[in-house]
Structure formats: C-alpha cells, structure tokens
Amino acid sequence: MFDKLILSYDIGTTYLKTGLLDTKFNILGVELEKYPVYFPKKGYAEQDPLDWWKAVVKTTNQLIEDENVFSGFIKLYKYNKKIHRNLNLKIVRGRLKRAMIKG
C-alpha cells in the first residue's frame, strides 16, 4: 500500500495522458482521454481549455477508482503542455474562449 503518490498529466494536441506513479516512479496506472481540435478557418487550430479540464477530471477519477487509492495520498501533481509559444487564454462574457494552438 502506498501513502504518497504522484499524478502526472501530459496535455497533448489530441488527447490527455494521465499517469499515477509511486514515489519511486513506478507506473501504477495510465488513462487516456481524447478531446477535439477545432479548425475555425484555414491554417488555424484551436482547443477549448474546458475540454482539457474535463479530461483531467475524468482521467484522475478513473485512475483513483481503478487503482483503488485514497485521493489524500496524492502529494504531487505535474502538468506538461508541449507547446512552443505562449498560450493565450481569453475570457469573453464570463466564458473562457478557445486557445489558439496554430495560426
């Protein structure tokens, strides 16, 4: 049984990969969740940060359930988004707008 665990998130272009690890970096479980890429016009690609968040929640809950761990044992969360420029997020009328990932 583990009393300290790590959740790692890799936010990719088409899906989120979530990993549950022990403190010796042994992989206890992995979950993947796809999300859409939007193409509002030629040469542009966007993603909705809410889709990322929903994927984080879903994969986290699935790992906790599948691996039968107490969420209080998770001591570290690590996020990674491989994008080679600033990610500009914008709120319009109280809603987070899609993030441009290419254009």
C-alpha positions as CSV (number, residue, x, y, z in Angstrom):
1,M,0.0,0.0,0.0
2,F,1.2,3.5,-0.8
3,D,0.9,6.6,1.3
4,K,2.4,9.0,-1.2
5,L,1.5,9.1,-4.9
6,I,2.1,11.3,-7.9
7,L,-0.3,12.2,-10.7
8,S,1.3,13.4,-14.0
9,Y,-0.6,15.0,-16.8
10,D,0.6,15.3,-20.4
11,I,-1.7,17.6,-22.3
12,G,-1.1,16.7,-26.0
13,T,-2.7,18.1,-29.2
14,T,-5.4,15.4,-29.4
15,Y,-5.5,13.7,-26.0
16,L,-4.5,13.9,-22.4
17,K,-2.4,11.2,-20.9
18,T,-2.6,10.9,-17.1
19,G,-0.3,8.7,-15.1
20,L,-0.4,7.5,-11.5
21,L,3.1,6.8,-10.0
22,D,4.6,5.9,-6.7
23,T,7.5,7.9,-5.2
24,K,10.0,5.6,-6.9
25,F,8.4,6.5,-10.3
26,N,6.9,3.1,-10.8
27,I,3.8,3.4,-13.1
28,L,0.7,2.2,-11.3
29,G,-1.8,3.2,-14.0
30,V,-2.3,5.3,-17.1
31,E,-5.5,6.8,-18.6
32,L,-6.0,8.5,-21.9
33,E,-8.8,10.9,-22.9
34,K,-9.3,12.4,-26.4
35,Y,-10.6,15.9,-26.9
36,P,-11.4,17.8,-30.1
37,V,-9.2,20.2,-32.1
38,Y,-11.3,23.0,-33.7
39,F,-10.4,24.5,-37.1
40,P,-12.2,27.8,-37.4
41,K,-10.6,28.8,-40.7
42,K,-7.8,27.6,-43.0
43,G,-4.4,27.5,-41.2
44,Y,-5.9,27.9,-37.7
45,A,-6.3,25.3,-35.0
46,E,-7.8,25.9,-31.5
47,Q,-8.6,23.9,-28.4
48,D,-11.0,24.6,-25.6
49,P,-9.4,24.7,-22.2
50,L,-12.6,23.3,-20.7
51,D,-12.0,20.2,-22.8
52,W,-8.6,19.9,-21.2
53,W,-10.1,20.3,-17.7
54,K,-12.9,17.8,-18.3
55,A,-10.2,15.3,-19.4
56,V,-8.1,16.0,-16.3
57,V,-11.1,15.4,-14.0
58,K,-12.3,12.2,-15.9
59,T,-8.8,10.5,-16.1
60,T,-8.0,11.4,-12.4
61,N,-11.2,10.0,-11.1
62,Q,-10.8,6.9,-13.3
63,L,-7.3,6.2,-12.0
64,I,-8.3,6.7,-8.4
65,E,-11.2,4.3,-8.9
66,D,-9.3,1.7,-11.0
67,E,-6.2,1.6,-8.7
68,N,-8.3,1.8,-5.5
69,V,-6.3,4.6,-3.9
70,F,-7.2,7.2,-1.4
71,S,-7.0,10.6,-3.1
72,G,-5.4,12.1,0.1
73,F,-2.3,10.0,-0.7
74,I,-1.7,12.1,-3.9
75,K,1.1,14.5,-2.8
76,L,2.3,15.9,-6.2
77,Y,0.6,16.9,-9.4
78,K,2.7,17.5,-12.5
79,Y,1.4,19.1,-15.7
80,N,3.1,19.2,-19.1
81,K,1.8,21.0,-22.3
82,K,4.3,20.7,-25.1
83,I,3.7,24.0,-27.0
84,H,6.5,26.1,-28.3
85,R,4.9,29.5,-27.6
86,N,2.8,31.3,-25.1
87,L,-0.7,30.0,-24.7
88,N,-3.1,33.0,-24.7
89,L,-6.3,32.4,-22.8
90,K,-9.1,35.0,-23.1
91,I,-12.4,35.4,-21.2
92,V,-15.3,36.9,-23.1
93,R,-18.7,37.4,-21.4
94,G,-17.7,35.2,-18.5
95,R,-16.6,32.3,-20.7
96,L,-13.1,31.1,-21.3
97,K,-12.5,31.2,-25.1
98,R,-10.7,28.6,-27.1
99,A,-6.9,28.7,-27.1
100,M,-5.2,29.1,-30.5
101,I,-2.6,26.3,-30.9
102,K,-1.7,27.0,-34.5
103,G,-2.3,30.0,-36.8
